[in-house]
């Protein structure tokens, strides 16, 4: 089959690889119809996530048709159309039983590697390095889905692929980012990053009752999407001081909650601070570039919530712990526990409350995946989200 493979820093290629096969009684094989390039795939593409190997198959946002199931998979059968959540979860460990699927205790066969960096291992993730299991990803024609009796959700025919594939990651992740803010009527929420997750976090904050939502980014076309589809007020950080502007918009208190939807490759309007982070990250002295996280902490009102759904992988320099502790802030974070959001968010789509496909800008065949990565990386042609069809 054809699959998108990581070939080294800033290089991917569609290559021929063996078709996946059933390896466990709880496996399924899915013929992929639609897959997507995620913003967090850029961290792999740029070489910032450790334990990648040349030829690793990328992709953790995918959906398609079940073609084979293992003998213990009784909830699916060949012909079912499914979306597959990006965290791989067993469904039986204490974390899964508590709905914390992205920290499943049984799905990362390389847990020992992750424990050396993180203390404890999170769940395995499709196509996201050997640190998180070494699982083949879904930017391919077929994928093996472990624990298929727990993860995939069967889809109704009336929900098109462009909407359904958003349930694999970006829509649940954005929604969880807003949900962790514990939004009350009348509250104000700020979102750093108008990429796919940030846009859906902003839209979700409105769904959950935020009175005003502010979105911070530097690309005019992404800020336009935030205004048009999330009802957000926007701040271009290259044109305005973010902290001063947020204080003006919130009577000097700051937003009730701040969402970091940027993660480890943030950009900063302050050239000196940005250069500092770039140099340290470039020589691998610092693993993260966290201006959005720092700014979210400083901007948030005292006693407020900082919600972090932007992806981080290692260690943060110059973390404003004094502001965080002395101002009684709460931080909530995590890779999304997608399995617990799949059905509720599908129902929101079916009721017409939201169409998450508004983030999609480009559609292309799988064979053009390398082009899609370049478009997304360089923000060319107003690229906000790339879908690939197998």
Secondary structure, 3 states (H helix, E strand, C coil): CEEEEEEECCEEEEEECCCCCCCCCCCEEEEEEEEEECCCHHHHHCCCCCCCCCCEECCCEEEEEEEEECCCCCCCCCCCEEEECCEECCCCCHHHHCCCHHHCCCCCCCHHHHHHHHCCCCCEEECCCHHHCCECCCCECEEEECCCCCCCEECCCCCCHHHHHHHHCHHHHHHHHHHCCCCCCCCEEEEECCCHHHHHHHHHHHHCCCCEEEEEECCHHHHHHHHHHHCCEEEECCCCCHHHHHHHHCCCCCCCEEEECCCCECCCCCHHHHHHHHHHHHCCCCCCECHHHHHHHHHCCCCCEEEECCCCCCCCCCCCHHHHHHCCCEEEECCCCHHHCHHHHHHHHHCCCCCHHHHCCEEEEHHHHHHHHHHHHHCHHHCCCEEEEC
